[in-house]
């Protein structure tokens, strides 16, 4: 029932929904990370470790790209406002949290 309501909420103007509900809805609509065929977007640059943060469009999990080139680093500055696709899957370092690596 919760998943059905989450899908129905997609047609409701987002301004009528609380931020708390919007965050609760993400895992209900997302694919299972363990079976997902990930499609990555660069969503941020992490200055403390000089890495790019990527998020899967399908299952919403995060991972990172260590040691970006200077050109990749410069391109990532606007990623929080405008995420962009990342195609080099072999360079992604996957996070592991209480279970298998995703």
C-alpha positions as CSV (number, residue, x, y, z in Angstrom):
1,X,0.0,0.0,0.0
2,X,2.9,2.4,0.8
3,X,4.4,1.8,-2.6
4,X,1.1,2.6,-4.3
5,X,0.8,5.8,-2.4
6,X,4.3,6.7,-3.3
7,X,3.5,6.3,-7.0
8,X,0.3,8.3,-6.6
9,X,2.3,11.1,-4.9
10,X,4.2,11.6,-8.1
11,X,1.1,13.3,-9.6
12,X,0.6,15.6,-6.6
13,X,2.3,19.0,-6.8
14,X,5.6,18.5,-4.9
15,X,5.1,21.7,-2.9
16,X,2.1,20.1,-1.1
17,X,4.3,17.3,0.2
18,X,6.6,17.5,3.2
19,X,10.3,17.2,2.9
20,X,10.1,14.3,5.4
21,X,7.7,12.4,3.1
22,X,9.7,13.1,0.0
23,X,12.8,11.5,1.7
24,X,10.7,8.6,2.9
25,X,9.4,8.1,-0.6
26,X,12.8,7.6,-2.3
27,X,13.5,4.0,-1.0
28,X,9.9,3.0,-1.8
29,X,10.3,4.0,-5.5
30,X,13.9,3.0,-6.0
31,X,15.2,-0.3,-7.3
32,X,16.9,-2.8,-5.1
33,X,20.6,-1.8,-5.0
34,X,21.8,-5.5,-5.0
35,X,20.1,-6.2,-8.3
36,X,20.2,-2.8,-9.9
37,X,22.1,-2.2,-13.2
38,X,23.4,1.1,-12.0
39,X,23.2,4.3,-14.1
40,X,25.4,6.9,-12.4
41,X,25.2,10.7,-12.2
42,X,27.8,13.0,-10.7
43,X,26.0,14.8,-7.9
44,X,28.8,16.5,-5.9
45,X,32.5,17.1,-5.4
46,X,33.9,16.1,-2.0
47,X,36.7,18.6,-1.3
48,X,38.0,17.0,1.9
49,X,39.0,13.8,0.1
50,X,39.1,15.1,-3.5
51,X,36.5,12.7,-4.9
52,X,33.4,13.0,-7.0
53,X,30.2,11.7,-5.5
54,X,27.9,9.8,-7.8
55,X,24.3,8.6,-7.3
56,X,22.5,5.8,-9.2
57,X,19.4,7.1,-11.0
58,X,17.6,3.8,-10.5
59,X,18.2,2.8,-6.9
60,X,19.4,6.1,-5.4
61,X,22.6,4.7,-3.7
62,X,25.7,6.8,-3.5
63,X,29.3,5.9,-4.4
64,X,32.4,7.8,-5.3
65,X,35.1,8.4,-7.9
66,X,38.5,8.7,-6.4
67,X,41.3,10.7,-7.9
68,X,39.4,12.7,-10.5
69,X,41.4,14.5,-13.2
70,X,41.6,18.3,-13.0
71,X,39.1,18.6,-15.8
72,X,36.6,16.2,-14.1
73,X,37.1,18.1,-10.8
74,X,36.4,21.5,-12.5
75,X,33.3,20.1,-14.3
76,X,31.9,18.9,-10.9
77,X,31.4,22.3,-9.4
78,X,27.9,22.7,-10.6
79,X,26.9,19.0,-10.1
80,X,24.7,19.7,-7.0
81,X,22.5,21.9,-9.0
82,X,22.8,20.1,-12.3
83,X,23.9,16.5,-12.0
84,X,25.4,14.9,-15.1
85,X,25.9,11.3,-16.3
86,X,29.0,9.3,-15.5
87,X,29.8,6.6,-17.9
88,X,33.2,5.1,-16.6
89,X,31.7,2.5,-14.3
90,X,35.1,0.9,-13.8
91,X,36.4,3.9,-11.9
92,X,33.6,4.0,-9.3
93,X,34.5,2.9,-5.8
94,X,31.4,1.4,-4.3
95,X,30.3,2.0,-0.7
96,X,29.7,-0.9,1.5
97,X,27.3,-0.6,4.5
98,X,26.3,-3.6,6.5
99,X,26.2,-6.1,3.7
100,X,27.4,-6.7,0.2
101,X,29.1,-4.1,-1.9
102,X,26.6,-2.3,-4.2
